[in-house]
Amino acid sequence: MCLEEGRRAKEPTRAVDYAAVTRNGQQIYLANLHHAYTQGETRRAFAVRTRPQPVTTPLRPAAFEPVRWRQLLLFRMPPNYADRVALKRKIDAPDTDMLAHCDVVLRDRAARHSWSKKLTNEVRRSIKLLQALQDTPGAKIHASDVLELPRLGGTALSTMEILDAAGLLIDDRTLAVRHYFAKHTADLPPKMTEQLQLWLDVMIDGSRQAPRRRARHPQTAHLHILGMASILRSWAAAGHESLAEITKKEYLAALPDRGAHRNFAEQGFRSVFRILKARKQVFLDPTRGVKLTPVTASIPLPLDTDAIRKALNSPDLACACAVSMVAFHALTGPQVQGLLLTDVRDGKLYLDDRIIPLADPVRARLRAYLDHRTLTWPNTLNPHLFINRRTAHRLTPASRNFPWIKVDLKPQALREDRILQEIYATGGDVRRLSDLFGLSIEAGLRYANTLEHADLAENRVESSSNPGTG
């Protein structure tokens, strides 16, 4: 058939319905004459029809219910991306009820968060790709399949947001710590691996079974595995099939002599054996009565004043604002990342149970950054203070590396420098550190002990000119 007739009859943003176009015959056109007069007018009319309009009331999604059955597979084969023709034919097929349902949610989200036309079209195409690759048409889509979209030129994160809002997403993503656990327990005996798997599940998900236990941060489990991995392999090489066979003497002999790895191993095995003992997987706890080895505290060091001054005067307004908050008020990196617009008002910063009057240099940089934020993303709904081009159209915070990746400073080192300047200025007043920065007594003593340090005493006069002082 003639392609011009198909383009003329098809609806905007939808594929050509060949059956409907050829139902009453075909209109033939002379080649290379049609676009010369109508291309510009068609493009302008299409832009008016597809321009995002402000939405005052939420759109009601089309009635759609995902199928409850699922095609079971003997084994999952990687998608065959070689047959591009068959895949393109599926994408160009008429829209289904599932696509219409997602399209309503997509248009609503795009209008509310000011998504560009390019991003909206990429998400619409990505959803069509996912439907074309489905084993069970009309079923919910797994997040692991969405993560494969970049290989086909699609977008994963925005598509996952739309599917989640439409109620069509099954989040089957695996935590990185579980991959790390599987890697370091692959060569262990089955019984030992089963016991460690029970421990990991309780650490990550918590337990409502007595004795109850709250879920821990995945990074905690990661550090425990890091300290225990080499010891577990040595026990497996010695012929042990289960952790119930480990005695207190073998446990003490396997620990490293010193260092952070010894502390990681002690804390990890204490956690493992406590959980296994509570679940009646072991008879005795070999870690009982063994004191933890104290970790050698590091000595906080001052930073170069010129580097801090350069970062404070950075042309990137987000960098200058973030650096000033840490340099003057000693905020932590996660605190800066989680700041909301409502946390800053009346020249004060409301942080947890603390009220911090902002210094004048901080207020000046904050005012400049807020003006830049308003001009760059005037319609953003993101409540976080620091946003970038990736998060401006969402509600999530920026990554922990933003905006620090643009300056040669780390927030923790800058925070330590600020607290050091305060301890120098007050002559070791730990109570003042606790009031100003919310530190505990032990943390305050870590900085107070630097007053008599010989290496730091030599540079005290030079560091006193740091702009974070006062």
PyMOL commands that set and color helices and strands:
alter all, ss='L'
color gray80, all
select helices_A, chain A and resi 3-9+18-21+35-50+84-91+97-112+117-132+143-146+149-152+157-165+176-184+190-205+218-237+243-245+248-254+260-278+305-312+317-329+333-337+341-343+360-376+404-406+411-426+430-437+441-452+454-458+460-463
alter helices_A, ss='H'
color red, helices_A
select strands_A, chain A and resi 141-142+169-170+344-345+348-351+354-357
alter strands_A, ss='S'
color yellow, strands_A
deselect
rebuild
show_as cartoon
